[in-house]
Amino acid sequence: MTDDVILQVKDLKAYFKLDEGLLKAVDGVSFDLRKGETLGIVGESGSGKSVTNLAIMRLIPSPPGHIAGGEVVFMGDDILKMSDDGIRKIRGNKISMIFQDPMTCLNPFLKISTQMIETIVLHQGLDKKAAKEKAVDMLKLAGIPAPEKRIDQYPHQFSGGMRQRVMIAMALSCEPEILIADEPTTALDVTIQAQILELINELSERLGTAVILITHSLGVVAGMCDSICVMYAGRIVERGTADEIFSDPRHPYTQGLIKSVPRLDKVSTQRLYSIPGQPPNVINLPDCCPFFPRCERAMDVCKTKYPKVAELGDKRTVACWLYGEGK
Amino acid sequence: MSRFIVRRFLSVIPTLFIIVTLSFFLIRLAPGGPFSGEKKLPPEIMANIMRKYHMDEPLVKQYFRYMGDVLQFDLGPSYRYKDQTVNDLIGNAFPVSVMLGTMALGTALLLGTIVGITSALKQNKWQDYAAMSVAVLGISVPAFVVGPILMLIFALKLKWLPTSGWLSSRAGALTLIMPIITLMMPYFAYIARMSRGSLIEVMRSDYVRTARAKGLKESVVIRKHVLKGAMLPIVTYLGPAFSGIITGSVVVEQIFVIPGIGRIFVQSALNRDYTVIMGDVIVYSIILIAANFVVDILYGLLDPRISYK
């Protein structure tokens, strides 16, 4: 089982030095990603999901941000210890990323062809003509009609959904091992969302690419992911397979999240559940469980110490005083 | 594109017409006139002069007479420099100002963008702080301070450069150096600050993050993905800057005794030399309109999102 793990994140920490204090955006995150697996990272805005993945690519804006510790082992090498040249050979080639807002993520001044070809030429050493053919093929795979013609257009001539398709085609053009999709559908129309997710699913399966899907929507992960990490205030509070998380959520936060998803199968006249309170400010956070002020089952120990991570089985963990030793 | 150019070109005509008409009447509202000198002239002589320049006619008639001449590219005689026409005056002085202004703006653009880019890349390091301090100085210290200080150091103390003069004088091209530096300082400083800010903004944009995530080298990211977007605001600024640097050269021309149009403009206004003022207004309007016109076209070429139909 362990030998097909392609990415191992161990105790990753990414901090931002701000005027108000130290912001621990990511504080000790660990997870594994297996070949071809789809991993969902779920959490509220500001829970550190995006920063975790920018840290994996070493793309955290610095200053003010920096990686304060941990390891990101990709195919045997620690990305965090690599030279700049080393990480550049991985970016866009072995690990690619697509982002939340396709309207702003493509360079408005360059043709799609220029933007796609530069990646292919850089990583695959093809000449421009061959690279363009490859780019057209990728656009076709990504469901762009008349790609031979569209490739010579500028981003503003595409709709939002089409631009996200272009981003996907670009990200997958070097057949990466991992695709990191950072809220790929948040900025899109609901009807387009499903199409884009379906496309990511289909292409990653076809190319054998593992996917890290970052989202704040449980509905999105439910349909797509093999396993799920739930993040809260910069840490992973619960981890497990999609089945485990949905059928047997353990952390009160996860339970709250699942309760607050509207259900179609149960007709209910009750108000939709919502977790009371606001997500915490992670600047100068004390060493407690950051969820305790909102937690229905908070105990005294929660206010003084961050819970130990309890192992509940293979790849199943939960960080809560209700489980493990602290029980 | 060509239809846009033709249409824009035609729209210049009414604009110019309005400018000329307004200024014709406005300057005549100002007290005094070209011949109200210190010495009172005998009324008979005054009447003769007035008749010679058709100033005894009703204002509306004068206006139509002037417009008729302008349409034939004749800006009339100067009321003060009796042996010269406005066409001669402007024709001799204007190229001097354009040359000085173009060289100064070119230098400002080149140095400004270099300094701005360096600052942005070394953000919050000593290079950045040094460059931005120079820029603040450049914006806040006026030409009538910079000019004499340069003159004091390089002409009087070090004797490297001539104090004043223009190309035709014995010192030749050396006379250009100090006026260009003095004239370009505020523009250089402004361009440096603007390009720094704009570059930093673009460097933080989503599409530049995409470019980095593709594995491109930082130098390629800057050259290919950052520069074009970051330079657009500078291009916009160049239009007004070009007309501003030509009009704004008055002080510099005065300090370094340069036979440019700025001096003529100021003197004609003080002298109420109506025809010369009108000539200047027309020339400046054309420069401003033309500079903005060129910027619009450049914009269309640089930014694919803008298309002219």
Chai-1 contact restraints between the chains, C-beta under 6 A:
chainA,res_idxA,chainB,res_idxB,connection_type,confidence,min_distance_angstrom,max_distance_angstrom,comment,restraint_id
A,L59,B,R212,contact,1.0,0.0,6.0,A-B,restraint_1
A,R88,B,G215,contact,1.0,0.0,6.0,A-B,restraint_2
A,R91,B,A213,contact,1.0,0.0,6.0,A-B,restraint_3
A,R91,B,G215,contact,1.0,0.0,6.0,A-B,restraint_4
A,G92,B,K214,contact,1.0,0.0,6.0,A-B,restraint_5
A,G92,B,G215,contact,1.0,0.0,6.0,A-B,restraint_6
A,N93,B,G215,contact,1.0,0.0,6.0,A-B,restraint_7
A,M97,B,A213,contact,1.0,0.0,6.0,A-B,restraint_8
A,T104,B,D206,contact,1.0,0.0,6.0,A-B,restraint_9
A,C105,B,D206,contact,1.0,0.0,6.0,A-B,restraint_10
A,C105,B,Y207,contact,1.0,0.0,6.0,A-B,restraint_11
A,C105,B,T210,contact,1.0,0.0,6.0,A-B,restraint_12
A,L106,B,Y207,contact,1.0,0.0,6.0,A-B,restraint_13
A,N107,B,Y207,contact,1.0,0.0,6.0,A-B,restraint_14
A,N107,B,H225,contact,1.0,0.0,6.0,A-B,restraint_15
A,P108,B,R305,contact,1.0,0.0,6.0,A-B,restraint_16
A,F109,B,K228,contact,1.0,0.0,6.0,A-B,restraint_17
A,F109,B,G229,contact,1.0,0.0,6.0,A-B,restraint_18
A,T119,B,K214,contact,1.0,0.0,6.0,A-B,restraint_19
A,Y154,B,P304,contact,1.0,0.0,6.0,A-B,restraint_20
A,H156,B,R305,contact,1.0,0.0,6.0,A-B,restraint_21
